[in-house]
Amino acid sequence: MHAFDIKLTQAPMMALHFKLADPQAIEATLAHKLADNPGFFDGEAVLIDLNALAADAGPVDLPALCALLRRHRMNPVALRSLDPSHLAHAELSGLFVAEQPAKPQPQAQAPAAAPAAEGVREVEAVKAVPTAQPAMVVDRPLRSGQQVYARGRDLVVLAMVNPGAEVMADGHIHVYAPLRGKAIAGAKGDASARIFTTSLEAELVAIAGVYRTSDTPLPPDVQGRPAHVRLEDDRLVMAPM
């Protein structure tokens, strides 16, 4: 019997999009956001994304940045950047280089059809429409430490998502029970994705990389009530249902 098997996986991870390279500013922001819940990330793997750094942000000390994140119980494992100088230091910092997000390709315009020869009947080509992938349905409660990811589709959860549990989907997330853990919709960047729940009490909600944690109290009209979350002008909007 072999000691282990090798299997491919494409597990999603939280991405931190840095706008500043100043360690003191990053430390202050993390300390503020995690003041009420210092163990919020609990060893979670994170991707360091430096694409949003300003041109005058200055040099990035990757080993120091990784050490800072580890002090806040994060596990930096990957780096994304357009700057070759950042990528050159990725391996020395124990990070693998992540691919850039794919840009949608413009559809090529179909060439004009040539006129049919006399006596030849034209046949219309009908393109098959792909069948939409059905939503993933989870009908059991999710405990702390459990993670569910609906790749390329919506996620429907019929039981409670407890604190410390995490639900993710490339599409929408529907939780027909109290949502008390983390919910990440539009995990691959779909800004039209939404989060629906019959009781919004989440530790974290995120859509297309824009997130909000429990250190910012939920609005009274959605706290513990049926609500949905959407992305509007790069900010999360929560509304009662």
Summary of the structure (lengths in Angstrom):
residues: 241
radius of gyration: 22.2
end to end distance: 54.5
largest distance: 79.2
contacts: 630
relative contact order: 0.10
helix: 12%
strand: 30%
